[in-house]
């Protein structure tokens, strides 16, 4: 376990514009804020909820990798979608990553995101303490 609070930036222009970090670690807990399928200025999977979920999950996992963590460290996932019709596609992407880990998960439908092309946003919580 590391002491103090550590922060990771992803390079998203919204981080500077709105004053937030992609991930923050404090003690044994690492929290990843709303992460989409944007990488730089490119939105991956435009119009495809499965692909957006797959890339957003990979982006969120890249943030916890900065702290030396992987999917097995994830204890909670929140999936936010703009359409209920996308539940199965987004759930399939989640299962591909976390089937053997089985973190708790919340999936909710929201009215929209800051960019109307975004269909999925992911939040993660990970544990970096001793599991013994």
C-alpha positions as CSV (number, residue, x, y, z in Angstrom):
1,X,0.0,0.0,0.0
2,X,1.2,3.5,-0.8
3,X,0.7,6.5,1.4
4,X,-0.9,9.8,0.6
5,X,-3.0,10.7,-2.4
6,X,-1.8,10.0,-5.9
7,X,-3.5,11.2,-9.1
8,X,-3.3,10.1,-12.7
9,X,-4.2,12.2,-15.8
10,X,-5.2,10.6,-19.0
11,X,-4.7,13.6,-21.3
12,X,-8.4,14.2,-21.8
13,X,-9.1,17.9,-22.6
14,X,-12.0,17.7,-20.1
15,X,-9.6,17.0,-17.2
16,X,-8.0,20.4,-17.6
17,X,-11.2,22.2,-18.5
18,X,-13.1,20.9,-15.5
19,X,-10.3,20.3,-13.1
20,X,-10.3,16.5,-12.4
21,X,-8.1,13.5,-12.6
22,X,-8.8,10.2,-14.4
23,X,-7.9,8.2,-11.3
24,X,-7.1,8.9,-7.7
25,X,-5.5,6.5,-5.2
26,X,-5.8,7.1,-1.5
27,X,-4.7,4.3,0.8
28,X,-5.9,1.0,-0.4
29,X,-8.5,2.5,-2.7
30,X,-8.2,3.5,-6.3
31,X,-11.1,5.3,-8.0
32,X,-11.5,5.9,-11.7
33,X,-13.9,8.6,-12.8
34,X,-16.2,8.6,-15.8
35,X,-14.2,7.1,-18.6
36,X,-15.4,6.9,-22.2
37,X,-14.0,5.4,-25.5
38,X,-12.3,8.6,-26.4
39,X,-8.5,8.3,-26.9
40,X,-7.2,11.8,-27.6
41,X,-9.6,13.4,-30.0
42,X,-10.9,10.1,-31.4
43,X,-14.1,8.5,-30.2
44,X,-13.7,4.7,-30.8
45,X,-16.9,2.8,-31.6
46,X,-19.1,5.7,-32.7
47,X,-22.6,4.3,-32.8
48,X,-21.5,0.9,-31.4
49,X,-22.2,0.4,-27.7
50,X,-20.3,-2.9,-27.4
51,X,-17.1,-1.3,-28.9
52,X,-17.5,1.9,-26.8
53,X,-17.8,-0.2,-23.7
54,X,-14.9,-2.4,-24.6
55,X,-12.6,0.6,-25.2
56,X,-13.9,2.6,-22.2
57,X,-13.2,-0.4,-20.0
58,X,-9.7,-0.7,-21.5
59,X,-9.1,3.0,-20.9
60,X,-10.3,2.7,-17.2
61,X,-8.0,-0.3,-16.7
62,X,-5.1,1.6,-18.2
63,X,-5.7,4.2,-15.4
64,X,-5.4,1.6,-12.6
65,X,-2.4,0.1,-14.4
66,X,-0.6,3.3,-13.5
67,X,-0.8,2.1,-9.9
68,X,0.3,-1.4,-10.8
69,X,-3.2,-2.9,-10.8
70,X,-5.1,-5.1,-13.2
71,X,-8.7,-6.3,-13.6
72,X,-8.3,-8.7,-10.6
73,X,-8.0,-5.7,-8.4
74,X,-11.4,-4.2,-9.5
75,X,-14.1,-4.4,-6.8
76,X,-16.8,-2.2,-8.3
77,X,-17.9,-1.1,-11.8
78,X,-20.5,1.4,-12.8
79,X,-21.7,1.4,-16.4
80,X,-23.7,4.4,-17.5
81,X,-25.6,4.1,-20.9
82,X,-27.7,6.4,-22.9
83,X,-30.1,3.7,-24.1
84,X,-31.6,0.7,-22.4
85,X,-31.5,-1.2,-25.7
86,X,-27.7,-1.4,-25.3
87,X,-27.7,-3.3,-22.0
88,X,-26.9,-6.7,-23.6
89,X,-24.0,-5.3,-25.7
90,X,-22.4,-3.4,-22.8
91,X,-23.0,-6.4,-20.5
92,X,-21.2,-8.6,-22.9
93,X,-18.2,-6.3,-23.0
94,X,-18.1,-6.2,-19.2
95,X,-18.3,-10.0,-19.0
96,X,-15.4,-10.4,-21.4
97,X,-13.2,-8.4,-19.0
98,X,-14.5,-9.4,-15.6
99,X,-16.2,-12.8,-15.8
100,X,-13.5,-14.5,-13.7
101,X,-13.2,-11.4,-11.3
102,X,-16.9,-10.8,-10.6
103,X,-16.8,-7.3,-9.1
104,X,-20.0,-5.7,-8.1
105,X,-21.6,-3.8,-10.9
106,X,-24.2,-1.2,-11.4
107,X,-25.7,-0.4,-14.9
108,X,-27.8,2.7,-15.2
109,X,-29.5,4.5,-18.1
110,X,-28.8,8.3,-18.1
111,X,-30.1,11.1,-20.3
112,X,-26.8,11.8,-22.0
113,X,-23.2,12.8,-21.8
114,X,-21.1,15.9,-22.7
115,X,-20.7,14.7,-26.2
116,X,-23.9,13.2,-27.8
117,X,-21.9,10.5,-29.6
118,X,-20.9,8.9,-26.3
119,X,-23.1,5.9,-25.6
120,X,-21.3,4.4,-22.6
121,X,-19.3,5.7,-19.6
122,X,-17.4,3.6,-17.1
123,X,-16.3,4.1,-13.5
124,X,-14.2,1.7,-11.5
125,X,-13.1,1.2,-8.0
126,X,-10.1,-1.0,-7.3
127,X,-8.4,-2.3,-4.1
128,X,-4.6,-2.3,-3.8
129,X,-4.2,-3.6,-0.3
130,X,-3.2,-7.1,0.9
131,X,-5.8,-9.6,0.1
132,X,-4.4,-12.2,2.5
